[in-house]
Amino acid sequence: YCSIRQKKLLIEVINPYAGTVVMQDGIPRSMQSGHGYGCRRIQTIAQRHQGICAFDAENGVFTLRIVLP
């Protein structure tokens, strides 16, 4: 989902998952070597542009929400 509200870009990505998602400092942590950089990069980009992002994983649904001015 993507839209503009109150002059802000809203992006929401929802994906199903199987297994367990381990969160560390509010960011999903990969258990595989060489993986797990994407979410940290998304957070860095959002912060660099004075935006916010949030990650959530529960009941088999992973959600990423980003708000950018």
C-alpha positions in Angstrom: 0.0 0.0 0.0 1.3 3.5 -0.8 -0.4 6.9 -0.5 0.2 10.5 0.4 -1.6 11.9 3.4 -1.1 15.3 5.1 1.9 15.9 2.7 3.6 12.7 3.8 4.4 9.5 1.9 3.0 6.4 3.6 4.3 3.0 2.5 3.0 -0.2 4.0 4.3 -3.7 3.0 2.6 -6.8 4.4 3.9 -10.3 3.9 3.1 -13.7 5.4 5.9 -15.6 7.1 6.4 -19.1 8.5 8.5 -19.8 11.5 9.8 -17.2 14.0 10.9 -13.6 13.5 13.4 -12.5 16.0 13.3 -8.7 16.7 16.3 -6.8 18.1 16.0 -3.1 18.9 12.7 -3.1 16.9 14.3 -4.5 13.7 14.0 -8.1 12.5 17.3 -10.0 12.9 18.3 -12.7 10.4 19.8 -15.9 11.7 21.5 -16.5 8.3 25.0 -15.4 7.7 25.2 -12.6 5.1 21.5 -11.7 5.5 19.6 -9.1 7.5 21.0 -5.8 6.2 17.9 -4.6 4.3 15.8 -3.6 7.3 18.6 -1.7 8.8 19.1 0.2 5.6 15.4 1.0 5.3 15.6 2.4 8.9 18.7 4.4 8.0 17.2 5.9 4.9 13.9 6.8 6.7 15.9 8.6 9.5 18.1 10.3 7.0 15.0 11.9 5.4 13.4 12.8 8.8 11.0 9.9 8.4 10.1 7.0 10.6 9.7 3.2 10.0 8.3 0.4 12.1 8.6 -3.3 11.8 6.1 -5.7 13.2 5.7 -9.5 13.1 2.9 -11.4 14.7 0.4 -14.1 13.9 2.3 -15.1 10.7 2.2 -11.5 9.2 5.2 -9.3 8.8 4.4 -5.6 8.4 6.8 -2.7 7.5 5.4 0.9 7.7 7.4 3.9 6.5 6.4 7.5 6.8 8.4 10.2 4.9 7.8 13.9 4.8 
